[in-house]
Amino acid sequence: MPVNPYQKYQQQSVMTMTQGEMLLKLYDEVITQLTAVKQFNEEKDYQGANAALKKSQRILGYLDQTLDPQYEISGSLSALYDYFIRRLVDANMHKENGPIDEVLPMIEELRETFAQADKNTRSGAAQTVQTGT
């Protein structure tokens, strides 16, 4: 079976991402899926909503599992991820957008916080390379 060049490119780009880039991509996917859930619910496409919610839950579960417990912030992030997952289960059970509307802004804010931290880390690393210290 021939390899799709686009799939090959995507695979290579994922393999060469920094941890920060990968984290942001995961957050972007959760945001995309939750936005889709809202549309699916409005269209009464509950199978589509269920699939998107489950994907979001898997990503959030992965983010939770990959936290490094040596950092104090990990406990707080873990509690947040658990809360997000519980609210997504509620949204799925009740087929409503209220829980999505509640957690989506928090997830977007976390994504922006990590984006800024990644930017600061990169600029700090670049500055260290330039000065040689």
N, C-alpha and C positions, 0 to 999 in steps of 0.2 A: 504494500500500500504506500503510495507516494506521500511524502511529508509536505504539509501545507506550509509555505514559506512564512506566512503571518504567524502561525502557531509556533514555528521554530524561533522567530524573532521574539515573540512574547516570552517563551521559555527562557531564552538567553537573557532578556532584560530582567526577568525576575531573579535569575541566578546571580546577576551582577549588582543587584540593589544593595544599598547600605541598610542597616537595621532601621534607621530612621525612615528611609524611603518605603521600606516594607510595611512598617507600622502605619504610615500615612495611607498607603494603598489599602490596607485592611480597614482602616476607619472610613475611607472613601467608599469602599464596597458596602459596609454596613449602612452608611448614609444613603447610598443608592438603593439598596434593598428596602429600607424603611420608607423611603419616599415612594417606591413602587407599591408597597403594602397599602399605603393610604389610597392610591389610585385603584388598586385591586378591590379594596373594600367598598369604595364608592360605586364600582362597576358590579359589585356582588360576585366577583371572581374569587371565591374563597379558596379554591385550590391554588391559584397564583399567590394569594396572600399567605397561605400556609407555607408554601415553598420558600417564599422570600423571608418570612419570619424564621423559619428553621435555619436558613442559611445565615441570617443575622445572628441567631443564637449560637450557631457553631463557631462563627468568627469571634464573638464575644467570649465564648468558652475558651477558645484557643488563646486569646489575649490574656485571659485570666490565668491559664495554665503556664504561660511563658513568663509570668512576673517573677522577678528575682527577689526572694524573701529577705535577702540581706539589706534591702533598702526599706526604710520606714514607710515610704509612700506606697509600697506594694500592698500593704494591708488595706489602705483606704481605696486604692484602685480595685482590688479584689472585691471589696464590699460594693463598690459602684457597679462593677460588671455583673455581680450576682443580682443586684437590684434591677439593672437593665433587663437581664434575662427573665426575671420574674414578671416584670411589666410586659414583656413581649409575649410571654405565655398567657397573661391575662388578655392581651389584645387578640391573641389567636382564639382563645376559648370563647370570648364574647363577641368576636367579629366586629370590633370597633376601633376607631382611630384615636380615642382619648389617650390611652397609654403611649401610643406612638408620638402624639403631640407633646406629651410630657417628657419623654426621654430623648427625642431627636435633638432638641436644642442643646441638651447636656452633652450628647455625643459629639455634636458639631463643635462645641466649645472645647472639649477635650482634644479633638483633632487639631484645632487651631493652636492650643497650648503645646502639643507635641511638635507641630510644624515650627513654631517659634523656637522651641528648645533645640530642634534639629538644626535650624538656621544658625542659632547662637553657637552650637557645638562646631558646626562646619567653619564658621568665620573665626572662631577661636583656634581651631586646628590649622587653618590657613595662615593665621597670624603667627602661630608658633613656627610653622615651616619657614615663613618669610624672615623672621628674626633669628631663626636658628636656635631658639631656646626651648 
